[in-house]
Amino acid sequence: MDMVQRRVFSGMRPSGRLHLGNYLGALGNWVALQEEYRCIYCIVDVHALTDMQGEATRAIQPNIREMALDWLAAGIDPEKSIVFVQSHVPEVMILQTLLGMVTPLGWLMRVPTFKDKVRQLSETEDTVSYGLVGYPVLMTADVLLYKANTVPVGEDQVPHLELAREITRRFNHLYGPTFPEPQARLTEFPLILGLDGKQKMSKSLDNHIELAATPEETRTRVGTAFTDPQRLRRTDPGRPEVCNVYTLHRYFNPDRLDEVYQRCTTAQMGCVEDKRLLADGINKTLEPFRERRREMVGRAGYVQEMLRDGARRAQVIARETLAEVRQKMGLSEEAL
């Protein structure tokens, strides 16, 4: 199978600067996939509109730039991958409309994340928008527009991809073979707990550490991390197995795990020293990333041109796909 056939699509909402959870999960995997697949990576700004409205949308443009900088600094290579902003290729919204004509409403209403969102909105007396209901169709259009046959996901995301596969099968049944059924590329996304040690690392919960944070900011943030709740005094032995700081050592100080475990369980190391060691490990690991990012910040024109070029390359694929879909659905040719 050649690189054109081995095509990956994945995207992220423009939430701004990324954090350690993003880096250890999706982003690191994306970088590795570039060596095996023809990758298409998209900043999905239209998706952001399902829960960002009014004044909140002012953050979208600066967030796009921050996310693009993090991607480039992490190793996403525009020479190997197509990198662009979703709305810069408007064909995706046309395909969403056409796919919506063959997607039963019941399929959309049963999506677990949709049900969760409805419950959240009902608690705030907010309403469910048409865009929120059709969100999975837009996700499907993202993938099918570029005829990607591989989508990197964690196991918890497989049900979402299965809906995209159902829509694909229904379209192909009605109009003939058109799209490859996207397959899940199951990836072990580690669950990175936040500094509270209880919930997944998240910007909205303010329990995160930004990749682009300064070393000083990193040390300050790590200093607020919760450790073993039963360790009340410096002389008490610690329990690394219940301490999220120790869990993070696995990623940032893997060569010192045994030392940390032994010193913690025998009370030779206190929590303050433990956190200082973790902060040093994070800063050392992220130093190359941060250096590349500082370089990219000074090349704003390059970042914008990279996104424009990515959109041009993506649009070549998108227009070809859309022309085929229009023809199979009996629509007239586009006006010249």
C-alpha positions as CSV (number, residue, x, y, z in Angstrom):
1,M,0.0,0.0,0.0
2,D,1.5,3.3,-1.0
3,M,1.6,6.6,1.0
4,V,-1.5,8.0,-0.8
5,Q,-3.6,5.0,0.2
6,R,-2.1,5.1,3.8
7,R,-3.8,8.4,4.6
8,V,-4.4,9.7,8.1
9,F,-6.7,12.5,9.2
10,S,-6.9,14.0,12.6
11,G,-7.7,17.4,14.1
12,M,-7.8,19.5,17.2
13,R,-10.0,22.4,18.3
14,P,-8.1,25.7,18.5
15,S,-8.0,25.9,22.3
16,G,-4.7,27.8,22.4
17,R,-1.5,26.6,23.9
18,L,-1.2,22.9,24.4
19,H,-0.3,21.2,27.7
20,L,1.5,18.1,28.9
21,G,-1.5,15.9,28.5
22,N,-1.9,16.9,24.8
23,Y,1.9,16.3,24.3
24,L,2.0,12.9,25.9
25,G,-1.2,11.8,24.2
26,A,-2.3,12.8,20.7
27,L,0.5,15.2,19.6
28,G,3.4,12.8,20.2
29,N,1.5,10.1,18.3
30,W,0.9,12.4,15.4
31,V,4.6,13.2,15.1
32,A,5.4,9.4,14.9
33,L,2.7,8.7,12.4
34,Q,4.4,11.0,9.8
35,E,6.9,8.3,9.3
36,E,4.3,5.7,8.2
37,Y,1.4,7.6,6.7
38,R,0.5,10.5,4.5
39,C,-0.9,12.7,7.3
40,I,-3.5,15.5,7.2
41,Y,-3.7,17.5,10.4
42,C,-6.4,20.1,10.8
43,I,-7.1,22.9,13.3
44,V,-10.8,22.5,13.4
45,D,-12.1,26.0,14.0
46,V,-15.7,25.3,12.7
47,H,-16.0,22.6,15.4
48,A,-15.2,25.1,18.0
49,L,-18.4,27.1,17.2
50,T,-20.5,24.3,18.7
51,D,-19.7,25.6,22.2
52,M,-18.1,29.0,21.5
53,Q,-20.4,31.8,20.7
54,G,-20.5,35.6,20.7
55,E,-17.5,37.3,22.3
56,A,-15.9,33.9,23.1
57,T,-15.1,33.5,19.4
58,R,-12.6,36.3,19.5
59,A,-10.2,33.8,21.0
60,I,-10.3,31.5,17.9
61,Q,-7.8,33.4,15.7
62,P,-5.1,33.8,18.4
63,N,-5.7,30.2,19.5
64,I,-5.1,29.0,16.0
65,R,-1.7,30.6,15.9
66,E,-0.7,29.3,19.3
67,M,-1.7,25.8,18.4
68,A,0.1,25.9,15.1
69,L,3.3,27.0,16.9
70,D,3.0,24.1,19.3
71,W,2.5,21.6,16.5
72,L,5.5,22.8,14.6
73,A,7.7,22.9,17.8
74,A,6.6,19.3,18.7
75,G,7.7,18.0,15.3
76,I,4.7,18.2,12.9
77,D,6.5,18.7,9.6
78,P,4.7,20.5,6.8
79,E,7.0,18.9,4.3
80,K,5.6,15.5,5.4
81,S,2.1,16.4,6.4
82,I,-0.7,18.7,5.2
83,V,-1.4,21.2,8.0
84,F,-4.2,23.7,7.7
85,V,-7.2,25.4,9.2
86,Q,-10.6,23.7,8.7
87,S,-12.6,26.7,7.5
88,H,-9.9,27.6,5.0
89,V,-11.3,24.6,2.9
90,P,-15.0,25.4,2.9
91,E,-15.7,22.3,0.8
92,V,-16.0,20.4,4.1
93,M,-19.2,22.3,5.0
94,I,-20.7,21.4,1.6
95,L,-19.9,17.7,2.2
96,Q,-21.3,17.9,5.7
97,T,-24.6,19.1,4.2
98,L,-24.7,16.3,1.6
99,L,-23.8,13.6,4.1
100,G,-26.5,15.0,6.4
101,M,-29.0,14.0,3.7
102,V,-28.3,10.4,4.2
103,T,-27.7,10.3,8.0
104,P,-30.7,9.3,10.1
105,L,-31.4,11.6,13.0
106,G,-31.6,8.7,15.4
107,W,-28.0,7.9,14.8
108,L,-27.0,11.4,15.9
109,M,-29.2,11.4,19.0
110,R,-27.7,8.2,20.4
111,V,-24.1,9.5,20.4
112,P,-22.8,9.4,24.0
113,T,-21.1,12.7,23.9
114,F,-24.2,14.4,22.5
115,K,-26.3,13.0,25.4
116,D,-23.7,14.3,27.9
117,K,-23.7,17.8,26.2
118,V,-27.5,17.9,26.3
119,R,-27.4,17.2,30.0
120,Q,-24.8,19.9,30.6
121,L,-26.9,22.5,28.6
122,S,-30.1,21.6,30.4
123,E,-28.4,22.4,33.7
124,T,-27.6,25.9,32.4
125,E,-31.0,26.3,30.7
126,D,-29.2,26.6,27.4
127,T,-30.5,25.2,24.1
128,V,-29.2,22.5,21.8
129,S,-28.1,24.0,18.5
130,Y,-28.5,22.4,15.0
131,G,-24.7,22.5,14.8
132,L,-24.3,20.4,18.0
133,V,-26.7,17.8,16.7
134,G,-24.9,17.6,13.4
135,Y,-21.4,17.7,14.9
136,P,-20.7,14.0,14.1
137,V,-21.6,14.6,10.5
138,L,-19.0,17.4,10.3
139,M,-16.5,15.1,11.9
140,T,-17.3,12.5,9.2
141,A,-17.0,15.0,6.5
142,D,-13.5,16.0,7.8
143,V,-12.3,12.5,7.3
144,L,-14.1,11.5,4.1
145,L,-13.4,14.8,2.2
146,Y,-9.7,13.7,2.1
147,K,-10.5,10.0,1.7
148,A,-8.5,9.2,4.8
149,N,-8.7,5.6,5.7
150,T,-7.0,5.8,9.1
151,V,-7.9,7.8,12.2
152,P,-5.8,7.7,15.3
153,V,-8.0,7.3,18.3
154,G,-7.9,6.0,21.9
155,E,-10.3,3.1,22.8
156,D,-12.8,5.6,24.3
157,Q,-13.2,7.3,20.9
158,V,-13.9,4.1,18.9
159,P,-17.7,4.6,19.1
160,H,-17.4,8.0,17.5
161,L,-15.5,6.6,14.6
162,E,-18.0,3.8,14.2
163,L,-20.7,6.3,13.5
164,A,-18.5,7.8,10.7
165,R,-18.1,4.3,9.4
166,E,-21.9,3.8,9.4
167,I,-22.4,7.0,7.5
168,T,-19.8,5.9,5.0
169,R,-21.4,2.5,4.5
170,R,-24.8,4.1,4.0
171,F,-23.5,6.6,1.4
172,N,-21.6,3.9,-0.5
173,H,-24.7,1.7,-0.5
174,L,-26.9,4.4,-1.9
175,Y,-24.5,5.9,-4.4
176,G,-21.9,3.3,-5.1
177,P,-18.3,2.9,-3.8
178,T,-17.0,6.3,-3.1
179,F,-15.3,6.5,0.3
180,P,-13.0,4.1,2.1
181,E,-14.3,3.1,5.5
182,P,-12.1,4.9,8.0
183,Q,-10.3,2.5,10.3
184,A,-9.3,3.2,13.8
185,R,-5.6,3.3,14.5
186,L,-5.8,2.3,18.1
187,T,-3.2,4.2,20.1
188,E,-2.4,4.0,23.8
189,F,-3.2,7.5,25.0
190,P,-2.0,7.7,28.6
191,L,-4.5,9.3,31.0
192,I,-2.5,12.2,32.3
193,L,-4.0,13.5,35.5
194,G,-3.8,17.2,36.3
195,L,-2.1,18.9,39.2
196,D,-5.1,18.2,41.4
197,G,-4.3,14.5,41.0
198,K,-7.9,13.6,40.5
199,Q,-9.2,14.7,37.1
200,K,-7.7,14.6,33.6
201,M,-5.3,17.4,32.8
202,S,-7.4,20.2,31.3
203,K,-7.1,23.9,30.6
204,S,-10.7,24.4,31.6
205,L,-10.0,22.9,35.1
206,D,-6.7,25.0,35.4
207,N,-4.9,21.8,36.5
208,H,-2.5,21.8,33.6
209,I,1.1,22.8,32.6
210,E,1.5,24.5,29.3
211,L,4.2,23.1,27.0
212,A,5.3,26.7,26.3
213,A,5.5,27.7,29.9
214,T,8.8,29.2,31.1
215,P,11.0,27.0,33.4
216,E,10.0,29.3,36.3
217,E,6.3,29.0,35.5
218,T,6.7,25.2,35.3
219,R,8.4,25.1,38.7
220,T,5.6,27.2,40.2
221,R,2.9,25.1,38.7
222,V,4.5,21.8,39.7
223,G,4.8,23.2,43.2
224,T,1.0,23.3,43.5
225,A,0.6,19.7,42.7
226,F,-1.2,17.4,45.1
227,T,0.8,14.4,46.4
228,D,0.0,11.6,48.8
229,P,-2.8,12.9,51.0
230,Q,-1.8,10.7,53.9
231,R,1.7,12.0,54.0
232,L,1.3,14.8,56.6
233,R,4.9,15.2,57.8
234,R,8.2,15.2,56.1
235,T,9.2,12.2,58.2
236,D,6.2,10.1,57.1
237,P,7.0,7.4,54.4
238,G,5.3,8.2,51.1
239,R,3.2,6.1,48.8
240,P,4.4,6.7,45.2
241,E,1.7,4.4,43.8
242,V,-1.0,6.9,44.7
243,C,1.0,10.1,43.9
244,N,0.5,11.7,40.6
245,V,3.9,13.4,40.8
246,Y,5.5,10.0,40.8
247,T,3.4,9.0,37.8
248,L,4.7,12.0,35.9
249,H,8.3,11.0,36.8
250,R,7.7,8.0,34.5
251,Y,7.6,10.4,31.5
252,F,10.1,13.0,32.5
253,N,12.6,11.2,34.8
254,P,12.3,7.6,33.7
255,D,15.9,6.9,34.7
256,R,15.3,8.0,38.3
257,L,12.1,6.1,39.0
258,D,13.7,3.5,41.3
259,E,15.6,6.2,43.2
260,V,12.5,8.3,43.7
261,Y,10.5,5.3,44.9
262,Q,13.1,4.1,47.3
263,R,13.7,7.6,48.8
264,C,10.0,8.5,49.0
265,T,9.0,5.2,50.7
266,T,11.7,5.6,53.3
267,A,11.1,9.3,53.9
268,Q,14.5,10.3,52.6
269,M,12.8,12.6,50.1
270,G,10.1,15.1,51.0
271,C,7.3,16.3,48.6
272,V,9.0,19.6,48.0
273,E,12.2,18.0,46.8
274,D,10.1,15.5,44.8
275,K,8.3,18.2,43.0
276,R,11.5,20.1,42.3
277,L,13.0,17.0,40.7
278,L,9.9,16.6,38.5
279,A,10.0,20.3,37.4
280,D,13.6,19.9,36.5
281,G,12.8,16.8,34.4
282,I,9.9,18.5,32.6
283,N,12.0,21.5,31.8
284,K,14.9,19.4,30.5
285,T,12.6,17.3,28.4
286,L,10.8,20.3,26.9
287,E,13.9,22.5,26.4
288,P,14.2,21.5,22.7
289,F,10.5,22.1,22.1
290,R,10.6,25.5,23.7
291,E,13.6,26.5,21.8
292,R,12.0,25.6,18.5
293,R,8.8,27.4,19.5
294,R,10.7,30.6,20.4
295,E,12.3,30.4,16.9
296,M,8.9,30.0,15.3
297,V,7.4,32.9,17.2
298,G,9.9,35.1,15.4
299,R,8.7,33.7,12.0
300,A,5.1,34.7,12.1
301,G,5.0,35.0,8.3
302,Y,6.3,31.4,7.9
303,V,3.5,30.1,10.1
304,Q,0.8,31.9,8.2
305,E,2.2,30.8,4.8
306,M,2.5,27.2,6.1
307,L,-1.2,27.2,6.9
308,R,-2.1,28.8,3.6
309,D,0.0,26.3,1.7
310,G,-1.6,23.5,3.6
311,A,-5.1,24.7,2.8
312,R,-4.2,24.9,-0.9
313,R,-2.9,21.4,-0.9
314,A,-5.9,20.1,1.0
315,Q,-8.3,21.9,-1.3
316,V,-6.9,20.0,-4.3
317,I,-8.0,16.8,-2.7
318,A,-11.3,18.3,-1.4
319,R,-12.5,19.6,-4.8
320,E,-11.8,16.3,-6.5
321,T,-13.7,14.4,-3.8
322,L,-16.6,16.9,-3.9
323,A,-16.9,16.7,-7.7
324,E,-17.2,12.9,-7.5
325,V,-19.9,13.2,-4.7
326,R,-21.9,15.8,-6.7
327,Q,-21.9,13.6,-9.8
328,K,-23.0,10.5,-7.9
329,M,-25.8,12.3,-6.1
330,G,-27.2,13.7,-9.3
331,L,-26.3,17.3,-8.7
332,S,-25.4,19.6,-11.6
333,E,-21.8,20.4,-12.3
334,E,-20.4,23.5,-10.6
335,A,-20.9,26.8,-12.4
336,L,-17.7,27.8,-14.3
